[in-house]
Amino acid sequence: MSRIPAQKHDLLVVDNLKKYFPVRSGLLQKVTAWVKAVDGVSFSIRAGETFGLVGESGCGKTTVSRTILRLQEATAGNVTFNGEDVFSVGRNGMKALRRNMQIIFQDPYSSLDPRMPVGAIIAEGLEIHGIGNKAERGEIVQEMLAKVGLNPYHAQRYPHEFSGGQRQRIGIARALALQPQFIICDEPVSALDVSIQSQVLNLLRKLQAEYGLTYLFVAHNLSVVEHISDRVGVMYLGKMAEIADREDLFSNPLHPYTQALMSAIPVPDPKRTRQRIVLKGEIPSPLNPPTGCRFHTRCPIATDICSAQEPAFEEKLPDHWVACHLVERSQTKFSLTGETH
């Protein structure tokens, strides 16, 4: 499989990442099969950009993000952060790396310890890394609360006293307290109301401009990804289907699966309609994924080669990578009707 070559300005490089979960059965709980949650994913994130990662629920987006941080150990592959191999460093080295790699979790209700006041939650990372004394950590907590739009007295309150949007702001403050270079945003607005979503997204963009942050933004809402991302990767059943600049991907999606996703985005004009591409069937199980192209069981234009041979992940247009047998190099347009330009 072709891989995206690393560039000098890449902050994070993910190379052929795999994460399999064992399926155990029988009296002795022997491993009888493997769930291939992530199976050979490669991409890079450039310093200062927001890389959006989208796909249907269960495609492996969250598993990718957690494996990058070694919250789950990878089955195979490599992750390089700032030129350092994340998977080969020891415990102390990983602790140093995690100061520059933080995560904002999806659920603002379960990601905060209900027994700790907000100030202690934000200061916990500072204490673990030995940053400042108690008074200095208190000042950093107050600064972070102000940055995310909360008041200083909120440091004494507990998570249950806040709304969902406020809790997610606390999660952002916790990630920001260590002044990291890279933050994984794991569907940070999916549990929030639409009006609150825009506030959190605008806050993330403001903090990125102020601190020069780099984001991996995981989401299934394409409108949110279009709003915040610089480049976008599309995943399907543990594989990367397409990577391109935001404008290129939304104006000219090349992979049939990406086209189907784009057709589902609502048009904010009652007088305009968009032709929906309705995919048939259910997503196959990662326990027993299809041979060849993972998408061929639902693809309306699949041919014999699609089920027999896995497509290479290739650069079909400048900085536009696609894994599809039916998309040719230098092809400027592709549609599910089979028309090419």
C-alpha positions as semicolon CSV with decimal commas, in nm:
position;residue;x (nm);y (nm);z (nm)
1;M;0,000;0,000;0,000
2;S;0,124;0,348;-0,089
3;R;0,190;0,581;0,201
4;I;0,190;0,957;0,222
5;P;0,554;1,070;0,230
6;A;0,653;1,267;0,539
7;Q;0,728;1,637;0,493
8;K;0,965;1,857;0,694
9;H;0,677;2,058;0,840
10;D;0,476;1,753;0,954
11;L;0,425;1,754;1,331
12;L;0,260;1,411;1,346
13;V;0,310;1,121;1,106
14;V;0,094;0,806;1,133
15;D;0,232;0,517;0,925
16;N;0,037;0,196;0,859
17;L;-0,132;0,205;1,201
18;K;-0,317;-0,111;1,304
19;K;-0,522;-0,189;1,613
20;Y;-0,684;-0,531;1,651
21;F;-0,895;-0,634;1,949
22;P;-0,901;-1,004;2,045
23;V;-1,224;-1,205;2,055
24;R;-1,206;-1,472;2,325
25;S;-1,433;-1,770;2,368
26;G;-1,452;-2,109;2,537
27;L;-1,373;-2,220;2,888
28;L;-1,008;-2,117;2,862
29;Q;-1,093;-1,785;2,693
30;K;-0,865;-1,849;2,398
31;V;-0,836;-1,593;2,120
32;T;-1,052;-1,718;1,834
33;A;-1,067;-1,408;1,613
34;W;-0,962;-1,044;1,587
35;V;-1,170;-0,729;1,544
36;K;-0,976;-0,517;1,295
37;A;-1,082;-0,176;1,428
38;V;-0,795;0,008;1,253
39;D;-0,620;-0,171;0,969
40;G;-0,332;0,008;0,800
41;V;-0,414;0,379;0,837
42;S;-0,157;0,637;0,724
43;F;-0,173;1,017;0,733
44;S;0,025;1,319;0,848
45;I;-0,069;1,641;1,025
46;R;0,120;1,961;0,953
47;A;0,221;2,201;1,228
48;G;-0,048;2,460;1,299
49;E;-0,326;2,298;1,097
50;T;-0,652;2,126;1,184
51;F;-0,684;1,779;1,035
52;G;-1,043;1,655;1,031
53;L;-1,110;1,282;1,057
54;V;-1,461;1,175;0,954
55;G;-1,658;0,860;0,889
56;E;-1,958;0,663;1,008
57;S;-1,986;0,547;1,369
58;G;-1,766;0,243;1,427
59;C;-1,519;0,313;1,146
60;G;-1,223;0,347;1,386
61;K;-1,184;0,724;1,428
62;T;-1,171;0,724;1,808
63;T;-0,951;0,413;1,813
64;V;-0,699;0,596;1,590
65;S;-0,692;0,897;1,822
66;R;-0,654;0,690;2,140
67;T;-0,384;0,471;1,984
68;I;-0,183;0,777;1,877
69;L;-0,165;0,882;2,244
70;R;-0,097;0,523;2,354
71;L;-0,410;0,517;2,565
72;Q;-0,443;0,189;2,375
73;E;-0,134;0,004;2,254
74;A;-0,109;-0,041;1,877
75;T;-0,098;-0,383;1,712
76;A;0,140;-0,260;1,440
77;G;0,257;0,057;1,268
78;N;0,440;0,371;1,371
79;V;0,351;0,716;1,501
80;T;0,611;0,992;1,491
81;F;0,560;1,316;1,683
82;N;0,809;1,598;1,625
83;G;1,055;1,345;1,485
84;E;1,027;1,110;1,787
85;D;0,887;0,757;1,763
86;V;0,592;0,754;2,004
87;F;0,567;0,374;2,026
88;S;0,934;0,312;2,110
89;V;0,978;0,554;2,402
90;G;0,970;0,429;2,761
91;R;0,746;0,538;3,045
92;N;0,940;0,855;3,128
93;G;0,972;0,947;2,761
94;M;0,598;0,900;2,711
95;K;0,526;1,122;3,010
96;A;0,735;1,398;2,850
97;L;0,559;1,349;2,516
98;R;0,214;1,367;2,673
99;R;0,287;1,717;2,795
100;N;0,281;1,818;2,427
101;M;-0,001;1,580;2,324
102;Q;-0,338;1,628;2,491
103;I;-0,695;1,517;2,425
104;I;-1,043;1,666;2,463
105;F;-1,285;1,378;2,519
106;Q;-1,620;1,333;2,351
107;D;-1,843;1,314;2,657
108;P;-1,818;1,620;2,885
109;Y;-2,029;1,439;3,147
110;S;-1,809;1,135;3,206
111;S;-1,462;1,278;3,134
112;L;-1,453;1,494;3,450
113;D;-1,410;1,340;3,797
114;P;-1,731;1,425;3,989
115;R;-1,544;1,413;4,323
116;M;-1,291;1,684;4,232
117;P;-1,349;2,060;4,206
118;V;-1,284;2,212;3,867
119;G;-0,966;2,386;3,979
120;A;-0,813;2,055;4,090
121;I;-0,916;1,887;3,764
122;I;-0,737;2,151;3,556
123;A;-0,433;2,157;3,786
124;E;-0,392;1,777;3,799
125;G;-0,178;1,763;3,485
126;L;0,040;2,047;3,611
127;E;0,096;1,862;3,937
128;I;0,182;1,534;3,761
129;H;0,443;1,708;3,546
130;G;0,582;1,907;3,838
131;I;0,501;2,247;3,695
132;G;0,515;2,531;3,949
133;N;0,419;2,538;4,315
134;K;0,063;2,540;4,447
135;A;0,024;2,917;4,412
136;E;0,163;2,920;4,057
137;R;-0,062;2,632;3,954
138;G;-0,357;2,826;4,095
139;E;-0,265;3,123;3,876
140;I;-0,245;2,900;3,568
141;V;-0,588;2,754;3,649
142;Q;-0,737;3,103;3,676
143;E;-0,577;3,201;3,344
144;M;-0,710;2,891;3,168
145;L;-1,061;2,945;3,304
146;A;-1,054;3,300;3,171
147;K;-0,928;3,180;2,831
148;V;-1,226;2,946;2,789
149;G;-1,481;3,202;2,907
150;L;-1,539;3,088;3,266
151;N;-1,511;3,289;3,589
152;P;-1,237;3,250;3,854
153;Y;-1,483;3,138;4,124
154;H;-1,580;2,840;3,905
155;A;-1,256;2,672;4,019
156;Q;-1,421;2,590;4,353
157;R;-1,728;2,426;4,201
158;Y;-1,785;2,064;4,102
159;P;-1,864;1,932;3,750
160;H;-2,231;1,855;3,825
161;E;-2,292;2,228;3,877
162;F;-2,215;2,307;3,510
163;S;-2,400;2,267;3,182
164;G;-2,267;2,044;2,903
165;G;-2,112;2,335;2,717
166;Q;-1,943;2,463;3,031
167;R;-1,809;2,116;3,109
168;Q;-1,658;2,090;2,764
169;R;-1,491;2,428;2,820
170;I;-1,342;2,283;3,140
171;G;-1,212;1,990;2,935
172;I;-1,053;2,234;2,692
173;A;-0,894;2,427;2,981
174;R;-0,753;2,103;3,121
175;A;-0,596;2,014;2,784
176;L;-0,463;2,367;2,739
177;A;-0,308;2,402;3,086
178;L;0,011;2,216;2,990
179;Q;0,052;2,439;2,682
180;P;0,073;2,144;2,437
181;Q;0,163;2,163;2,070
182;F;-0,096;1,907;1,963
183;I;-0,452;1,841;2,083
184;I;-0,682;1,558;1,975
185;C;-1,044;1,675;1,973
186;D;-1,246;1,354;1,990
187;E;-1,594;1,465;1,879
188;P;-1,587;1,752;2,129
189;V;-1,921;1,901;2,022
190;S;-2,130;1,593;1,937
191;A;-2,300;1,588;2,280
192;L;-2,381;1,961;2,276
193;D;-2,669;2,171;2,143
194;V;-2,617;2,338;1,805
195;S;-2,589;2,689;1,953
196;I;-2,331;2,569;2,206
197;Q;-2,143;2,379;1,933
198;S;-2,066;2,701;1,748
199;Q;-1,937;2,865;2,067
200;V;-1,700;2,575;2,138
201;L;-1,579;2,561;1,776
202;N;-1,510;2,934;1,771
203;L;-1,324;2,900;2,101
204;L;-1,107;2,621;1,957
205;R;-1,020;2,834;1,653
206;K;-0,940;3,134;1,872
207;L;-0,709;2,929;2,095
208;Q;-0,541;2,776;1,791
209;A;-0,461;3,121;1,653
210;E;-0,338;3,243;1,992
211;Y;-0,120;2,945;2,088
212;G;-0,028;2,802;1,745
213;L;-0,199;2,472;1,824
214;T;-0,230;2,172;1,593
215;Y;-0,557;1,976;1,606
216;L;-0,671;1,629;1,508
217;F;-1,046;1,691;1,494
218;V;-1,250;1,369;1,504
219;A;-1,617;1,403;1,407
220;H;-1,901;1,252;1,209
221;N;-2,073;1,585;1,142
222;L;-1,941;1,697;0,804
223;S;-2,066;2,053;0,843
224;V;-1,861;2,092;1,161
225;V;-1,553;1,946;0,992
226;E;-1,594;2,178;0,693
227;H;-1,612;2,475;0,931
228;I;-1,297;2,405;1,131
229;S;-1,061;2,183;0,925
230;D;-0,776;2,265;0,687
231;R;-0,744;1,909;0,553
232;V;-0,983;1,616;0,591
233;G;-0,940;1,239;0,600
234;V;-1,234;1,005;0,538
235;M;-1,233;0,662;0,706
236;Y;-1,440;0,356;0,626
237;L;-1,429;0,030;0,822
238;G;-1,079;0,078;0,963
239;K;-0,926;0,205;0,638
240;M;-0,851;0,551;0,502
241;A;-1,060;0,614;0,191
242;E;-0,959;0,969;0,095
243;I;-0,747;1,263;0,216
244;A;-0,754;1,611;0,064
245;D;-0,765;1,982;0,141
246;R;-1,104;2,085;0,278
247;E;-1,204;2,283;-0,030
248;D;-1,095;2,008;-0,270
249;L;-1,273;1,737;-0,076
250;F;-1,604;1,920;-0,043
251;S;-1,606;2,053;-0,400
252;N;-1,463;1,745;-0,573
253;P;-1,486;1,422;-0,370
254;L;-1,333;1,137;-0,570
255;H;-1,407;0,826;-0,362
256;P;-1,763;0,687;-0,402
257;Y;-1,803;0,666;-0,024
258;T;-1,700;1,030;0,021
259;Q;-1,951;1,131;-0,246
260;A;-2,226;0,947;-0,060
261;L;-2,131;1,124;0,264
262;M;-2,130;1,464;0,095
263;S;-2,474;1,404;-0,054
264;A;-2,612;1,365;0,299
265;I;-2,514;1,719;0,406
266;P;-2,834;1,928;0,436
267;V;-2,862;2,228;0,204
268;P;-2,952;2,544;0,403
269;D;-3,192;2,665;0,132
270;P;-3,548;2,525;0,098
271;K;-3,553;2,610;-0,274
272;R;-3,246;2,401;-0,350
273;T;-3,221;2,025;-0,342
274;R;-2,926;1,789;-0,350
275;Q;-2,933;1,450;-0,516
276;R;-2,895;1,192;-0,239
277;I;-2,675;0,888;-0,290
278;V;-2,837;0,623;-0,073
279;L;-2,606;0,334;0,011
280;K;-2,762;-0,011;0,032
281;G;-2,699;-0,260;0,308
282;E;-2,526;-0,232;0,644
283;I;-2,162;-0,163;0,727
284;P;-1,981;-0,500;0,736
285;S;-1,837;-0,617;1,065
286;P;-1,469;-0,539;1,133
287;L;-1,457;-0,893;1,275
288;N;-1,488;-1,028;0,921
289;P;-1,427;-0,742;0,676
290;P;-1,483;-0,792;0,301
291;T;-1,193;-0,890;0,078
292;G;-1,049;-0,637;-0,163
293;C;-1,193;-0,289;-0,118
294;R;-1,380;-0,267;0,213
295;F;-1,650;-0,055;0,048
296;H;-1,730;-0,282;-0,248
297;T;-2,029;-0,451;-0,077
298;R;-2,212;-0,115;-0,069
299;C;-2,056;0,063;-0,367
300;P;-2,306;0,119;-0,653
301;I;-2,032;0,105;-0,921
302;A;-1,812;-0,177;-0,788
303;T;-1,651;-0,411;-1,043
304;D;-1,486;-0,752;-1,013
305;I;-1,145;-0,605;-0,927
306;C;-1,294;-0,425;-0,627
307;S;-1,374;-0,751;-0,448
308;A;-1,057;-0,928;-0,559
309;Q;-0,785;-0,672;-0,491
310;E;-0,736;-0,406;-0,224
311;P;-0,688;-0,062;-0,384
312;A;-0,365;0,126;-0,320
313;F;-0,387;0,457;-0,135
314;E;-0,246;0,686;-0,406
315;E;-0,212;1,054;-0,486
316;K;-0,459;1,092;-0,775
317;L;-0,440;1,474;-0,780
318;P;-0,188;1,708;-0,612
319;D;-0,224;1,650;-0,235
320;H;-0,542;1,451;-0,297
321;W;-0,509;1,086;-0,193
322;V;-0,770;0,820;-0,274
323;A;-0,800;0,442;-0,232
324;C;-1,017;0,342;-0,529
325;H;-0,954;0,127;-0,838
326;L;-1,195;0,333;-1,048
327;V;-1,033;0,673;-0,995
328;E;-0,745;0,736;-1,234
329;R;-0,443;0,956;-1,172
330;S;-0,479;1,322;-1,286
331;Q;-0,855;1,269;-1,306
332;T;-1,018;1,600;-1,223
333;K;-1,373;1,476;-1,171
334;F;-1,541;1,150;-1,085
335;S;-1,906;1,067;-1,029
336;L;-2,104;0,760;-0,932
337;T;-2,259;0,758;-1,280
338;G;-1,917;0,657;-1,409
339;E;-1,847;0,990;-1,580
340;T;-1,488;1,112;-1,568
341;H;-1,320;1,432;-1,682
